[in-house]
Amino acid sequence: MRKINQIEPWLGIEEKRAVIDYLDSGAWLTEFEKTREFERIFADYVGSKYACAVCNGTISLVVALMTLGIGRKDEVIVPDFTMIATANAVTLIGAKPILVDINLGNLCLDLEKTKKAITSRTKAILYVSLNGRSHNMESVINLAKEHNLYLIEDAAQSLGSKYSGKFLGTFGDIGSFSLSYPKIITTGQGGVLVTDNPEFYEKMSMIKDFGRQRSGIDVSEVMGLNAKFTDLQAVIGIEQMKKLDWRVKRKKEIFNRYRELLGEEQGIQFIETSPDVAPWFIDILTGEQRELSLFLKDKGIGTRPFYLPIHNQVPYSQINKDFWNSEYISTYGLWLPSSSFLKDEDIDYICDLVKEFLEVGLSK
């Protein structure tokens, strides 16, 4: 039986050679010169002055919040529909995530509801550009400025996606990206923070290294973590960055092919997507989410249901509010196979199976 996973990392001979060459050079593995090189390449790509690599995307958000001095008794606006790591990062530093429903048009924060959720304790908006989509970012920036709030962009799913020609993740005070295995480029685990503020960069660099001003000198200037990257990851990341432009282009092609083949099918809905967006996962809405997923699984095709709303997750289940849009999206959303290396014939095969399922359903 033909098997297609929902997502797979894509590492090639270039990464293998880079790792071997690095190990043969007498490498010490820990964060050093290769990490600095990777950070420079990353910052140059997105157009930020500074980039700071850390151990994973969740911790990158923790470091961002700590850099901005956010902590106990503070509140941070978080979308109710996102990967739970976004809310967890706020909770881990002792602050309170204030959950806000999403906009059905882009799956990002509902800005009108965000305004109503702001209190005297609110210190930041943690804006998630889910799957590379966003609002008009000027409206998000203006909202933060109007209420004197920091803007942190959780762009974990958005590397390579733009709004109005500018990369998402570079509009706020700090942007956060993920390099975990499903992402458009990967180092296995990893995260990158970007900023144009030299003071923020200096502080986040210390926070991730035990709060030390300089590695190897055990004098801490600020409260810190051990959230460092490694040069072993960096040599993989450098090779992955060389492939990013092509992958962005291919992600757009994959999304467009799915939409071309399934966009007119009764029972399937696509979310409006700008040509500037390189969707991380191919997402659809269908009233037959579970049934379609099981049907495709039987055919060897992997899918993944959308996230549960944060307010339905056990650690946050005490929150009792109405989140109609996040509930709706979670109920009907399904991620189809989305690997960058999917061939057109793979997509055609998947779409033929989806049509077969829909035809059977309509004939009942």
Secondary structure as the mmCIF struct_conf table of DSSP 4:
data_model
#
loop_
_struct_conf.conf_type_id
_struct_conf.id
_struct_conf.beg_label_comp_id
_struct_conf.beg_label_asym_id
_struct_conf.beg_label_seq_id
_struct_conf.end_label_comp_id
_struct_conf.end_label_asym_id
_struct_conf.end_label_seq_id
STRN STRN1 ILE A 4 ILE A 4
BEND BEND1 GLN A 6 GLN A 6
HELX_RH_AL_P HELX_RH_AL_P1 ILE A 13 ASP A 24
TURN_TY1_P TURN_TY1_P1 SER A 25 GLY A 26
STRN STRN2 THR A 30 THR A 30
BEND BEND2 GLU A 31 PHE A 32
HELX_RH_AL_P HELX_RH_AL_P2 GLU A 33 VAL A 46
TURN_TY1_P TURN_TY1_P2 GLY A 47 GLY A 47
BEND BEND3 LYS A 49 LYS A 49
STRN STRN3 TYR A 50 VAL A 54
BEND BEND4 CYS A 55 CYS A 55
HELX_RH_AL_P HELX_RH_AL_P3 GLY A 57 THR A 67
TURN_TY1_P TURN_TY1_P3 LEU A 68 GLY A 69
TURN_TY1_P TURN_TY1_P4 ARG A 72 LYS A 73
STRN STRN4 GLU A 75 PRO A 79
BEND BEND5 ASP A 80 THR A 82
TURN_TY1_P TURN_TY1_P5 ILE A 84 ILE A 84
HELX_RH_AL_P HELX_RH_AL_P4 ALA A 85 LEU A 92
TURN_TY1_P TURN_TY1_P6 ILE A 93 GLY A 94
STRN STRN5 LYS A 96 VAL A 100
STRN STRN6 ILE A 102 ILE A 102
TURN_TY1_P TURN_TY1_P7 LEU A 104 ASN A 106
BEND BEND6 LEU A 107 CYS A 108
STRN STRN7 LEU A 109 LEU A 109
HELX_RH_AL_P HELX_RH_AL_P5 LEU A 111 ALA A 117
TURN_TY1_P TURN_TY1_P8 SER A 120 ARG A 121
STRN STRN8 THR A 122 VAL A 128
HELX_RH_3T_P HELX_RH_3T_P1 LEU A 130 GLY A 132
HELX_RH_AL_P HELX_RH_AL_P6 MET A 137 GLU A 146
TURN_TY1_P TURN_TY1_P9 HIS A 147 ASN A 148
STRN STRN9 TYR A 150 ASP A 154
TURN_TY1_P TURN_TY1_P10 ALA A 156 GLN A 157
TURN_TY1_P TURN_TY1_P11 LEU A 159 GLY A 160
STRN STRN10 LYS A 162 TYR A 163
TURN_TY1_P TURN_TY1_P12 SER A 164 GLY A 165
STRN STRN11 LYS A 166 PHE A 167
TURN_TY1_P TURN_TY1_P13 LEU A 168 GLY A 169
BEND BEND7 THR A 170 ASP A 173
STRN STRN12 ILE A 174 SER A 178
BEND BEND8 SER A 180 SER A 180
TURN_TY1_P TURN_TY1_P14 TYR A 181 PRO A 182
BEND BEND9 LYS A 183 ILE A 185
BEND BEND10 GLY A 188 GLN A 189
STRN STRN13 GLY A 191 THR A 195
BEND BEND11 ASP A 196 ASP A 196
HELX_RH_AL_P HELX_RH_AL_P7 PRO A 198 ILE A 207
TURN_TY1_P TURN_TY1_P15 LYS A 208 LYS A 208
STRN STRN14 ASP A 209 ASP A 209
TURN_TY1_P TURN_TY1_P16 PHE A 210 GLY A 211
STRN STRN15 ARG A 212 ARG A 212
BEND BEND12 GLN A 213 ARG A 214
TURN_TY1_P TURN_TY1_P17 SER A 215 GLY A 216
STRN STRN16 SER A 220 SER A 220
BEND BEND13 GLU A 221 VAL A 222
STRN STRN17 ASN A 226 ASN A 226
STRN STRN18 LYS A 228 LYS A 228
STRN STRN19 THR A 230 THR A 230
HELX_RH_AL_P HELX_RH_AL_P8 ASP A 231 LYS A 242
TURN_TY1_P TURN_TY1_P18 LYS A 243 LYS A 243
HELX_RH_AL_P HELX_RH_AL_P9 LEU A 244 LEU A 262
TURN_TY1_P TURN_TY1_P19 GLY A 263 GLU A 264
BEND BEND14 GLU A 265 GLU A 265
TURN_TY1_P TURN_TY1_P20 GLN A 266 GLY A 267
STRN STRN20 GLN A 269 GLN A 269
HELX_LH_PP_P HELX_LH_PP_P1 PHE A 270 GLU A 272
TURN_TY1_P TURN_TY1_P21 PRO A 275 ASP A 276
BEND BEND15 TRP A 280 PHE A 281
STRN STRN21 ILE A 282 LEU A 285
TURN_TY1_P TURN_TY1_P22 GLY A 287 GLU A 288
HELX_RH_AL_P HELX_RH_AL_P10 GLN A 289 ASP A 298
TURN_TY1_P TURN_TY1_P23 LYS A 299 GLY A 300
STRN STRN22 ILE A 301 ILE A 301
STRN STRN23 ARG A 304 PRO A 305
HELX_LH_PP_P HELX_LH_PP_P2 PHE A 306 PRO A 309
HELX_RH_3T_P HELX_RH_3T_P2 ILE A 310 ASN A 312
BEND BEND16 GLN A 313 GLN A 313
HELX_RH_3T_P HELX_RH_3T_P3 VAL A 314 TYR A 316
TURN_TY1_P TURN_TY1_P24 SER A 317 GLN A 318
HELX_RH_AL_P HELX_RH_AL_P11 TRP A 324 TYR A 332
STRN STRN24 GLY A 333 LEU A 336
HELX_LH_PP_P HELX_LH_PP_P3 PRO A 337 PRO A 337
TURN_TY1_P TURN_TY1_P25 SER A 340 PHE A 341
HELX_RH_AL_P HELX_RH_AL_P12 ASP A 344 SER A 363
#
